[in-house]
Amino acid sequence: MSEHDYNQYGDITINDTGFGFRVAPENSGDGDSCGGGCSGCGH
């Protein structure tokens, strides 16, 4: 994660849902969080 990304999103929380991982940025901006399997956010 770059410094710019950190300044925009803050800390990242990764949770094991039992079906994959849920990645949730502290400051997502639009209220959405990333998630699902091992895929990325697409941002």
Short mmCIF file of the C-alpha atoms (twelve columns), coordinates in Angstrom:
data_MODEL
# 
_entry.id   MODEL 
# 
loop_
_atom_site.group_PDB 
_atom_site.id 
_atom_site.type_symbol 
_atom_site.label_atom_id 
_atom_site.label_alt_id 
_atom_site.label_comp_id 
_atom_site.label_asym_id 
_atom_site.label_seq_id 
_atom_site.Cartn_x 
_atom_site.Cartn_y 
_atom_site.Cartn_z 
_atom_site.pdbx_PDB_model_num 
ATOM 1  C CA . MET A 1  0.000   0.000   0.000  1 
ATOM 2  C CA . SER A 2  1.391   3.369   -0.942 1 
ATOM 3  C CA . GLU A 3  1.406   6.395   1.341  1 
ATOM 4  C CA . HIS A 4  -1.259  7.991   -0.887 1 
ATOM 5  C CA . ASP A 5  -3.504  4.920   -0.501 1 
ATOM 6  C CA . TYR A 6  -3.014  4.920   3.264  1 
ATOM 7  C CA . ASN A 7  -3.895  8.613   3.484  1 
ATOM 8  C CA . GLN A 8  -7.070  7.979   1.478  1 
ATOM 9  C CA . TYR A 9  -8.262  4.721   3.099  1 
ATOM 10 C CA . GLY A 10 -6.565  4.518   6.503  1 
ATOM 11 C CA . ASP A 11 -5.941  1.183   8.175  1 
ATOM 12 C CA . ILE A 12 -7.195  -1.971  6.469  1 
ATOM 13 C CA . THR A 13 -9.008  -4.723  8.375  1 
ATOM 14 C CA . ILE A 14 -8.901  -8.274  6.992  1 
ATOM 15 C CA . ASN A 15 -11.421 -10.753 8.420  1 
ATOM 16 C CA . ASP A 16 -11.708 -14.482 7.699  1 
ATOM 17 C CA . THR A 17 -15.400 -15.105 6.981  1 
ATOM 18 C CA . GLY A 18 -15.017 -18.872 6.715  1 
ATOM 19 C CA . PHE A 19 -15.667 -18.629 2.972  1 
ATOM 20 C CA . GLY A 20 -12.821 -16.254 2.136  1 
ATOM 21 C CA . PHE A 21 -11.529 -12.955 3.363  1 
ATOM 22 C CA . ARG A 22 -13.341 -9.642  3.803  1 
ATOM 23 C CA . VAL A 23 -11.117 -6.607  3.330  1 
ATOM 24 C CA . ALA A 24 -12.537 -3.418  4.836  1 
ATOM 25 C CA . PRO A 25 -10.747 -0.071  4.633  1 
ATOM 26 C CA . GLU A 26 -11.182 2.165   7.666  1 
ATOM 27 C CA . ASN A 27 -12.127 5.147   5.466  1 
ATOM 28 C CA . SER A 28 -13.887 3.631   2.474  1 
ATOM 29 C CA . GLY A 29 -15.326 6.991   1.452  1 
ATOM 30 C CA . ASP A 30 -18.560 5.741   -0.103 1 
ATOM 31 C CA . GLY A 31 -19.573 3.304   2.643  1 
ATOM 32 C CA . ASP A 32 -18.844 0.217   0.556  1 
ATOM 33 C CA . SER A 33 -16.304 -2.333  1.620  1 
ATOM 34 C CA . CYS A 34 -14.350 -4.739  -0.490 1 
ATOM 35 C CA . GLY A 35 -14.764 -8.429  -0.048 1 
ATOM 36 C CA . GLY A 36 -15.055 -11.922 -1.361 1 
ATOM 37 C CA . GLY A 37 -12.560 -14.717 -1.799 1 
ATOM 38 C CA . CYS A 38 -9.056  -13.670 -2.651 1 
ATOM 39 C CA . SER A 39 -10.140 -11.044 -5.157 1 
ATOM 40 C CA . GLY A 40 -9.253  -7.385  -4.929 1 
ATOM 41 C CA . CYS A 41 -11.486 -4.366  -4.715 1 
ATOM 42 C CA . GLY A 42 -11.077 -3.280  -8.302 1 
ATOM 43 C CA . HIS A 43 -10.153 0.252   -7.192 1 
# 
